[in-house]
Amino acid sequence: MASGKTTALELLGKIARLDVFEADRLGHKLLREPWIRDAVVELCGRDILDGGGEIDRGLLGRMVFADRELLVSYNTLIHPPLVEGIRTAVEEARNRNDAEAFVVDAALIFEWGIGQLFDAVVAIRAAQGLALRRLLREGLTEIEARQRLNSQLREEVKVQRADFVIINDNDLEALGRRVWFLWEHQLAPLKRARAT
C-alpha cells in the first residue's frame, strides 16, 4: 500500500505490452453487487451508505481499519469472491496469451495466499516513511494511515517472499531504470522460457 506499485506498473507499461488486472477495481465492483452490498450494510450498519444508496468507500475504509474484528469480518466477506475473480482472470490470461505480460496489481498477494498463481511476484518497497507520507497526502490522518499500513503483512515479510524487489526511493527516473532492468533481465526471460 502506497509503495508506488501503480507508478511502477505505469512505467512497465511504457516498456512492455501489458494486460493489467486491478484488484482494487474488482473490489469496488464487488461492493456494488447486491448480495455483497447488503452483507456489508448488515455488518457495518446503514450509515455506511451514501445519499445514492451506495457504499461510501471512504467511510467503509475508516470503519474497518479502525476496528480489527470488523476488518476480519469484512475481509472474510469480500476476499473470497475477490480471490476467485483474480484466479479466473489469471486462467483466462494464460489461455489468451495476447500480451507480453499479464499483471495483477494488488497489495495483498501473500495475505490471500495466491502467490503461486503467478510466474513471479514483484514487491515494490518504499523508502522508510514514504508510504506513510503518501497516505497522509491522500487525506488520511496519521492514525488512519498507520492503521492501514499495519493491517498488512510487514514489508520485510513481503520482501522475503517476493521473487523480485524494486526499491522506490521517490526518484521517478531511478524507479524507471529499475523497472526496465527488471523487465529486460528477469521478467521478459521468464516469459520467453514459458513460451518454449
N, C-alpha and C positions, 0 to 999 in steps of 0.2 A: 504494500500500500504506500503510495506517494514516493516510490523509489525512482520513478522515471521510466517505468516499463513501457508505457504507452508512447513516450517520446522515442525510446529505443526502437520500438516497433515501427514507428513512422520513418525513422532513419533506415531501418532494414527494408522497408517498402520502397525506398528510393534505389536500392541495390538489386533487389530480387522481386519477382512477381509472386505476390503472396495472396493466399486465401486466408482471411483473418476471421476468427470466431471470437466475439467478445462476450465473456461470461457475464459481465455486468449488464449488458444489453438483454441477454436472456433472462437474467434475474428481474429486470424491470418489466419485461413482457410477462413473466410468470405472475407478478403481483397484480396484473390486470385479468388473469384467469379467474373466473367467478369462484371456483372452489377454493383456490388459494387465498384470494382476496377475503372471502368470508371467514376462512380459518384464521387469517391474520387479525381480522377485526375481532373475532371471538377471543383470540389470545391477548390482544393489546387494548381492546375497547374501541368504541365508535369515535372517540376523539382523534383517532389516527386518520380519519377521513378528511379530505379537503372539501371545499364548497361544492365541488362537482361529484362527490361520492367516490372519488379515487383515493388510494392510499397516499398520504403525504410522506414521500420517501425521506425527506429531511427529518421530519418528526419521528418517523419509524426508526431511523438510524440513531437519533439521540436517545430514544427509549431503550432499544435493545442493547446498545453498547454501554448504557449506564447500569444495567441490571444483568448480572452474569446468568442467573437462572432463566430469565426471559430470553436472553441471547441463545442459550442452549435449546430452549423450546422452539424459538423461531428457526434456528438452523436445522433442527430435526424436521421441521415442516418444509422448508424451502430447498435444502440441499439435495435431497434425493431426486426430485424432478430436474434440478439444475445439472446434477452429475449425469443423469440419464440423457439429457439434451446434449451434453458435451460428448458422451460416448457415441451417440448417434451421429453427431457431426463429424467426429473423427472417422467412423466407419465409412460414412458417405464420401469424405475427402479421400480416403485411401482407394475407394472404388473409382472416383473420378480421375484423380492424379493429373489435374489440368493446370496446376500452379507449380512454381518451383518449390514452394513450401506451404504447408497448412500450419497455421499458427493459432494457438489458443491463448488469448490474453486473459489471464486470471491470476489473482493473488493467492488463491488457496489450494493450489495443486496438491501439496503434501497433506494439508488438513483433510482434504477429500479422499486421499489415498488413491489418486489416479495417475500418479507419475509414470506408471508402467504403460499407460496408453500411448506414450509419446516416444519417438526416436531419441529425443533429447529434451531436457528441461533446462532452461536458461534462467538464472536468477539475476535480477538487477539489484545491486546493493548500493544504496545511497550513502553518501558520506555522512558521518555521525551528525545527527541533529537536522539534517537536510529534510528528511521525511516529515519531521515534526513541523519545521518551518513552512513546508508546502501546505500541510493541512491547516495551519493557522491562517495562511493566505487565502485558503478556500472558505474561511469564515467560521471555522470551528474554534471553540475555546481551547485553551491548553489542556484542560481536564478531558474534554471530548476527544481531542486528538490523541492523547495518551491512552484513553480507553480503547480507541480503535486500533492503535498500534499494538497494545497489549493483548488484544483479542486474537492475534495471530501467533503462529509459531515464532519463536525468536529468530531474528535474522541469521544468527550463527548456525542454527539448525538447518535453515533453508539452504544456506551456502554449502553446508556439508553434504546435503542430499542432492543438490543440483548437479547436473552433468557439466555445466559451464557457468561461470560467474562473470558478469561485467560490472566494474566499479563505475558508478555515476557520481562524479565529484562536482557536478553542476557546471561543467565546461562542455558545451554542446559540440564543439569541434572535436574534443578528445573523445566524447561519447561516440560520435560518428566514426572515428577511426577504430575504436574498439569494436563497434558493431560490424564494420566492414571486415576487420580481421577475423572475427568470429565466423562470419558467413563464409568468407573465402577459404579459411583454413580448417574449419571444423564442421559447419553445418552443410555447406554445399557438397563436400566429400561424402557426408553421410547420405545425402540424397542420391548421389551418383552410385554409391555402394548398394543402396536399397533397390535401385533400378536394374541392377545387373543380377 
